Amino acid sequence: MIEFHNVTKRFESGYEALSNVSLQLDAGQMTFLTGHSGAGKSTLLKIIALIEKPTRGQALLNRVNLRTVPRRRIPYIRRNIGIIFQDHQLLFDRPVFDNVALPLQIQGYRPQEIAKRTRAALDKVGLLNKEKSMPITLSGGEQQRVGIARAVVHKPTLLLADEPTGNLDPILSREIMQIFVDFNRVGVTVMVASHDLPLIEELDMPRMTLNRGRLILNDLAEIEPESRDGLH
Protein backbone atom coordinates (compact mmCIF):
# COMPACT_ATOMS: atom_id res chain seq x y z
CA MET A 1 0.00 0.00 0.00
CA ILE A 2 2.49 2.68 1.21
CA GLU A 3 6.27 2.41 0.84
CA PHE A 4 8.89 5.05 1.58
CA HIS A 5 12.48 4.38 0.52
CA ASN A 6 14.96 6.96 1.88
CA VAL A 7 12.48 9.79 1.43
CA THR A 8 13.75 13.31 2.08
CA LYS A 9 11.68 16.48 1.86
CA ARG A 10 13.51 19.80 1.82
CA PHE A 11 11.59 23.02 1.29
CA GLU A 12 12.83 26.00 -0.70
CA SER A 13 13.74 27.75 2.55
CA GLY A 14 16.29 25.00 3.16
CA TYR A 15 14.30 23.42 5.99
CA GLU A 16 14.48 19.63 5.85
CA ALA A 17 11.16 18.26 7.15
CA LEU A 18 11.94 14.59 6.44
CA SER A 19 15.37 12.94 6.27
CA ASN A 20 15.92 9.51 4.69
CA VAL A 21 12.63 8.04 5.94
CA SER A 22 11.92 4.41 5.03
CA LEU A 23 8.71 2.65 6.03
CA GLN A 24 6.02 0.26 4.83
CA LEU A 25 2.31 0.16 5.63
CA ASP A 26 0.53 -2.80 4.10
CA ALA A 27 -3.11 -2.81 2.99
CA GLY A 28 -5.43 -3.31 5.95
CA GLN A 29 -2.94 -2.16 8.58
CA MET A 30 -3.30 0.75 11.00
CA THR A 31 -0.56 2.82 12.59
CA PHE A 32 -0.22 5.99 14.62
CA LEU A 33 2.37 8.55 13.54
CA THR A 34 3.82 10.31 16.58
CA GLY A 35 6.51 12.86 17.30
CA HIS A 36 7.05 16.38 18.59
CA SER A 37 5.56 19.43 16.89
CA GLY A 38 7.58 19.99 13.73
CA ALA A 39 8.85 16.40 13.63
CA GLY A 40 7.58 15.94 10.07
CA LYS A 41 4.26 14.15 10.66
CA SER A 42 2.14 16.49 8.54
CA THR A 43 4.73 16.54 5.75
CA LEU A 44 4.76 12.75 5.61
CA LEU A 45 0.96 12.63 5.33
CA LYS A 46 0.98 15.37 2.68
CA ILE A 47 3.40 13.34 0.54
CA ILE A 48 1.09 10.33 0.70
CA ALA A 49 -1.88 12.57 -0.19
CA LEU A 50 0.04 14.12 -3.11
CA ILE A 51 -0.07 17.59 -1.56
CA GLU A 52 3.74 17.63 -1.39
CA LYS A 53 6.37 15.71 -3.35
CA PRO A 54 9.60 14.21 -2.01
CA THR A 55 12.86 15.98 -2.76
CA ARG A 56 14.74 12.68 -2.87
CA GLY A 57 13.89 9.01 -2.48
CA GLN A 58 10.88 6.96 -3.50
CA ALA A 59 7.37 7.30 -2.08
CA LEU A 60 5.01 4.66 -3.46
CA LEU A 61 1.25 4.30 -3.06
CA ASN A 62 -0.06 1.07 -4.52
CA ARG A 63 3.22 0.91 -6.49
CA VAL A 64 2.65 4.36 -8.01
CA ASN A 65 5.69 6.65 -7.65
CA LEU A 66 4.28 9.77 -5.97
CA ARG A 67 7.32 11.85 -6.89
CA THR A 68 6.83 11.43 -10.64
CA VAL A 69 3.07 10.97 -10.98
CA PRO A 70 1.65 13.33 -13.64
CA ARG A 71 -0.51 16.17 -12.33
CA ARG A 72 -3.51 14.99 -14.36
CA ARG A 73 -3.51 11.63 -12.52
CA ILE A 74 -3.51 13.10 -9.01
CA PRO A 75 -7.32 13.51 -8.71
CA TYR A 76 -7.84 9.88 -9.69
CA ILE A 77 -5.32 8.60 -7.14
CA ARG A 78 -6.90 10.75 -4.42
CA ARG A 79 -10.24 9.04 -5.02
CA ASN A 80 -8.85 6.13 -3.02
CA ILE A 81 -7.76 8.36 -0.12
CA GLY A 82 -9.80 9.91 2.69
CA ILE A 83 -8.13 12.87 4.43
CA ILE A 84 -9.10 14.33 7.82
CA PHE A 85 -7.54 17.50 9.21
CA GLN A 86 -7.50 18.95 12.73
CA ASP A 87 -9.24 21.98 11.22
CA HIS A 88 -12.37 20.30 9.90
CA GLN A 89 -12.46 22.65 6.87
CA LEU A 90 -16.25 22.45 6.70
CA LEU A 91 -18.36 24.75 4.54
CA PHE A 92 -20.40 26.74 7.03
CA ASP A 93 -22.83 28.10 4.44
CA ARG A 94 -24.44 24.72 3.78
CA PRO A 95 -25.89 21.92 5.94
CA VAL A 96 -24.14 18.78 7.13
CA PHE A 97 -25.60 16.63 4.33
CA ASP A 98 -24.17 18.90 1.62
CA ASN A 99 -20.76 19.00 3.31
CA VAL A 100 -20.51 15.22 3.34
CA ALA A 101 -21.95 14.82 -0.17
CA LEU A 102 -19.47 17.24 -1.76
CA PRO A 103 -16.81 14.68 -2.86
CA LEU A 104 -19.48 12.58 -4.56
CA GLN A 105 -20.94 15.61 -6.32
CA ILE A 106 -17.48 16.54 -7.60
CA GLN A 107 -17.00 13.00 -8.92
CA GLY A 108 -20.34 13.11 -10.75
CA TYR A 109 -22.34 10.51 -8.85
CA ARG A 110 -26.08 10.37 -9.47
CA PRO A 111 -28.33 12.07 -6.87
CA GLN A 112 -29.81 8.79 -5.63
CA GLU A 113 -26.37 7.28 -5.06
CA ILE A 114 -25.17 10.49 -3.39
CA ALA A 115 -28.08 10.42 -0.96
CA LYS A 116 -27.54 6.73 -0.16
CA ARG A 117 -23.81 7.02 0.44
CA THR A 118 -24.02 10.31 2.35
CA ARG A 119 -26.59 8.97 4.81
CA ALA A 120 -24.59 5.76 5.22
CA ALA A 121 -21.46 7.78 6.06
CA LEU A 122 -23.35 9.96 8.53
CA ASP A 123 -24.81 6.88 10.14
CA LYS A 124 -21.32 5.40 10.63
CA VAL A 125 -20.23 8.44 12.65
CA GLY A 126 -23.51 8.72 14.56
CA LEU A 127 -24.80 11.90 12.93
CA LEU A 128 -27.65 10.72 10.72
CA ASN A 129 -30.05 12.87 12.74
CA LYS A 130 -27.93 15.98 12.03
CA GLU A 131 -27.99 15.93 8.22
CA LYS A 132 -30.05 19.14 8.01
CA SER A 133 -28.11 20.99 10.71
CA MET A 134 -25.69 23.80 9.90
CA PRO A 135 -22.09 23.10 11.01
CA ILE A 136 -22.00 26.20 13.21
CA THR A 137 -24.65 24.62 15.46
CA LEU A 138 -22.55 21.50 16.11
CA SER A 139 -20.02 20.85 18.85
CA GLY A 140 -16.33 20.47 18.04
CA GLY A 141 -16.59 16.71 18.26
CA GLU A 142 -19.62 16.64 15.98
CA GLN A 143 -17.86 18.87 13.43
CA GLN A 144 -14.91 16.47 13.43
CA ARG A 145 -17.32 13.57 12.84
CA VAL A 146 -18.73 15.42 9.84
CA GLY A 147 -15.19 15.76 8.53
CA ILE A 148 -14.67 12.01 8.96
CA ALA A 149 -17.97 11.22 7.21
CA ARG A 150 -16.92 13.42 4.27
CA ALA A 151 -13.53 11.65 4.14
CA VAL A 152 -15.07 8.17 3.96
CA VAL A 153 -18.22 8.85 1.89
CA HIS A 154 -16.48 7.71 -1.31
CA LYS A 155 -15.34 4.47 0.41
CA PRO A 156 -11.56 5.05 0.26
CA THR A 157 -9.13 2.19 0.81
CA LEU A 158 -6.75 4.52 2.71
CA LEU A 159 -7.62 6.93 5.51
CA LEU A 160 -5.16 9.66 6.62
CA ALA A 161 -5.80 11.83 9.66
CA ASP A 162 -3.63 14.75 10.82
CA GLU A 163 -4.07 15.48 14.55
CA PRO A 164 -7.84 14.76 14.37
CA THR A 165 -8.33 15.10 18.14
CA GLY A 166 -6.07 18.07 18.80
CA ASN A 167 -8.89 20.38 19.91
CA LEU A 168 -11.06 17.80 21.68
CA ASP A 169 -11.37 16.72 25.31
CA PRO A 170 -10.22 13.21 26.33
CA ILE A 171 -13.67 11.60 26.11
CA LEU A 172 -14.36 12.95 22.62
CA SER A 173 -10.82 12.12 21.54
CA ARG A 174 -11.35 8.50 22.55
CA GLU A 175 -14.62 8.36 20.59
CA ILE A 176 -13.00 9.80 17.45
CA MET A 177 -10.01 7.43 17.65
CA GLN A 178 -12.37 4.49 18.07
CA ILE A 179 -14.05 5.45 14.79
CA PHE A 180 -10.69 5.06 13.02
CA VAL A 181 -10.14 1.68 14.70
CA ASP A 182 -13.61 0.58 13.57
CA PHE A 183 -12.86 1.54 9.96
CA ASN A 184 -9.60 -0.38 10.13
CA ARG A 185 -11.45 -3.47 11.37
CA VAL A 186 -13.49 -3.55 8.16
CA GLY A 187 -10.34 -3.44 6.01
CA VAL A 188 -9.51 0.26 5.57
CA THR A 189 -5.80 1.11 5.83
CA VAL A 190 -5.38 3.88 8.42
CA MET A 191 -2.57 6.27 9.37
CA VAL A 192 -3.25 8.80 12.13
CA ALA A 193 -0.80 11.54 13.12
CA SER A 194 -1.26 12.38 16.79
CA HIS A 195 0.63 13.61 19.84
CA ASP A 196 -1.88 12.03 22.26
CA LEU A 197 0.47 9.32 23.54
CA PRO A 198 -1.68 8.15 26.51
CA LEU A 199 -4.63 7.49 24.20
CA ILE A 200 -2.44 5.74 21.62
CA GLU A 201 -0.99 3.50 24.33
CA GLU A 202 -4.50 2.75 25.57
CA LEU A 203 -5.55 1.62 22.09
CA ASP A 204 -2.43 -0.59 21.85
CA MET A 205 -1.88 -0.05 18.12
CA PRO A 206 1.41 -0.01 16.15
CA ARG A 207 3.29 3.28 16.18
CA MET A 208 5.80 5.10 13.99
CA THR A 209 7.69 7.95 15.65
CA LEU A 210 9.48 10.84 13.96
CA ASN A 211 12.11 13.03 15.58
CA ARG A 212 13.41 16.04 13.64
CA GLY A 213 12.41 14.45 10.36
CA ARG A 214 13.92 11.04 11.06
CA LEU A 215 12.00 7.84 11.77
CA ILE A 216 13.27 6.63 15.14
CA LEU A 217 10.60 4.03 15.97
CA ASN A 218 8.57 1.73 13.73
CA ASP A 219 6.53 -0.99 15.44
CA LEU A 220 5.42 -2.37 12.08
CA ALA A 221 9.02 -3.13 11.14
CA GLU A 222 9.08 -5.68 13.97
CA ILE A 223 6.04 -7.55 12.65
CA GLU A 224 6.86 -10.55 10.49
CA PRO A 225 5.22 -10.34 7.01
CA GLU A 226 3.32 -13.62 7.45
CA SER A 227 1.75 -12.38 10.72
CA ARG A 228 0.58 -9.03 9.37
CA ASP A 229 -2.69 -10.35 7.98
CA GLY A 230 -3.70 -11.40 11.47
CA LEU A 231 -2.79 -8.14 13.15
CA HIS A 232 -6.39 -6.98 13.48
C-alpha positions, 0 to 999 in steps of 0.5 A: 500500500504505502512504501517510503524508501529513503524519502527526504523532503527539503523546502525552498527555505532549506528546511528539511522536514523529512530525512531519509525516511523508510517505512512500509504500511501494508493494505489493511494495517493501522498505525499511529504517527507520533513525534514532537511538533515539527517532527515531520508528521504532517509533511509525511501525510501530505506526501502520501496525499500528493499535496507535497512531493519528495525531494529525494527518495521513492514514495510509493502508493499502490506501487505508483511513484508519488514523486513522478506521478503526472498532475492529471492523474492526481485527482484519480489517485486521491479518489482512493484516499480519505483525508481528515484535518484537525481543522475540519475545513467544513463549509459553514454556508451549507448543511451537514448533508451537503458538506458530506456529499461534496466529494461525490458531487465533484466526482459526478455521482447520481443524486440517488447514489449520493443520498444513499452514500451520504446517509450511510457515512453519517450513520457510521459516525452517529450523525444521521439525525444531524444531516439538516443541521448547519455546522455552526450549530454543532459541537467540536466533536460533531464537526470532526465527525462530519469531517470524517464522514466526508472523508469516507463517503467515497469508500476510500481504501486509505484513511489519513488523519492529521491530529484529528483530536487536537482540539477535543477533550479526552472523552471525545478524543477517545470516541473519534479514535475508536471510529478510526479503529472501527474503519480499520477493522473492516479493512480500511488502511489507516494512518493517524498523526497524533501527539496524544500518547496516553490514548495511543498506548491505551488503544495498543496499536502499532506506532511510527515515531518521527524526531526532527524528520527522522524515523526513530521508531517503527513498530510495524518493522518488527512484525513478520510479514506472514503475521501481518494479515492477522494483526487486526 
